[in-house]
Amino acid sequence: MRKLNPSQEMFFRTLHEIQEDVVQVALSKCNCSCENIEALLYDVTYDTIFKIMELIDGYSKDDLQLDVIEKDSKKSLKENIQLHDACVDFIKA
């Protein structure tokens, strides 16, 4: 395993927690036959993306504050919006 700094380690551990949470929620929604697997997959991916956006917006970990910067303009993608709120308009739930 490569050496990570504390912020990197917290970021990846939080992604692991998000994955675990979303999988467990999906399993609780899925009956044995999983009749509509497409809907389940959209739910799982939406929940995962939404939770990652919440992490970037600063709602998951008080001690891990992140930003996403567009490389050329050096502007934050969080400028004037909450990423997790904007998710609703673009990501299929």
BELMOQUI-V709356 format. One record per pair of residues at least 4 apart in sequence whose C-alpha atoms are under 7 Angstrom apart, sorted by sequence separation. I is the first residue (numbers start at 1). GAP is how many residues later the second one is. D is the distance in Angstrom with one decimal. If there is no record, write none. Layout:
# BELMOQUI-V709356
i=I gap=GAP d=D
i=I gap=GAP d=D
This chain:
# BELMOQUI-V709356
i=4 gap=4 d=5.7
i=5 gap=4 d=6.2
i=6 gap=4 d=6.1
i=7 gap=4 d=6.1
i=8 gap=4 d=6.3
i=9 gap=4 d=6.0
i=10 gap=4 d=6.0
i=11 gap=4 d=6.3
i=12 gap=4 d=6.2
i=13 gap=4 d=6.3
i=14 gap=4 d=6.2
i=15 gap=4 d=6.2
i=16 gap=4 d=6.2
i=17 gap=4 d=6.1
i=18 gap=4 d=6.1
i=19 gap=4 d=6.1
i=20 gap=4 d=6.2
i=21 gap=4 d=6.3
i=22 gap=4 d=6.1
i=23 gap=4 d=6.1
i=24 gap=4 d=6.3
i=25 gap=4 d=6.4
i=26 gap=4 d=6.1
i=30 gap=4 d=5.3
i=36 gap=4 d=6.5
i=37 gap=4 d=6.1
i=38 gap=4 d=6.3
i=39 gap=4 d=6.2
i=40 gap=4 d=6.2
i=41 gap=4 d=6.1
i=42 gap=4 d=5.8
i=43 gap=4 d=6.0
i=44 gap=4 d=6.2
i=45 gap=4 d=6.1
i=46 gap=4 d=6.0
i=47 gap=4 d=6.1
i=48 gap=4 d=6.3
i=49 gap=4 d=6.2
i=50 gap=4 d=6.2
i=51 gap=4 d=6.2
i=52 gap=4 d=6.3
i=53 gap=4 d=6.0
i=54 gap=4 d=6.2
i=55 gap=4 d=5.6
i=58 gap=4 d=6.7
i=70 gap=4 d=5.2
i=78 gap=4 d=6.1
i=82 gap=4 d=6.5
i=83 gap=4 d=6.2
i=87 gap=4 d=5.6
i=4 gap=5 d=5.7
i=54 gap=5 d=5.3
i=55 gap=5 d=4.9
i=69 gap=5 d=5.7
i=70 gap=5 d=5.5
i=78 gap=5 d=6.2
i=54 gap=6 d=6.3
i=55 gap=6 d=6.8
i=69 gap=6 d=5.4
i=70 gap=6 d=6.3
i=58 gap=7 d=5.5
i=69 gap=7 d=4.4
i=70 gap=7 d=6.7
i=58 gap=8 d=6.8
i=68 gap=8 d=5.6
i=69 gap=8 d=6.0
i=67 gap=9 d=6.6
i=68 gap=9 d=5.6
i=56 gap=10 d=5.1
i=56 gap=11 d=6.0
i=26 gap=14 d=6.9
i=26 gap=18 d=6.3
i=22 gap=22 d=6.1
i=22 gap=25 d=6.4
i=57 gap=25 d=6.3
i=22 gap=26 d=6.3
i=57 gap=26 d=6.4
i=19 gap=29 d=6.7
i=18 gap=30 d=6.6
i=53 gap=30 d=5.5
i=54 gap=30 d=5.4
i=53 gap=31 d=4.8
i=18 gap=33 d=6.7
i=50 gap=34 d=5.4
i=50 gap=37 d=6.6
i=46 gap=45 d=6.4
i=46 gap=46 d=6.6
i=46 gap=47 d=5.4
i=42 gap=50 d=6.5
i=43 gap=50 d=5.4
i=42 gap=51 d=5.6
i=7 gap=57 d=6.8
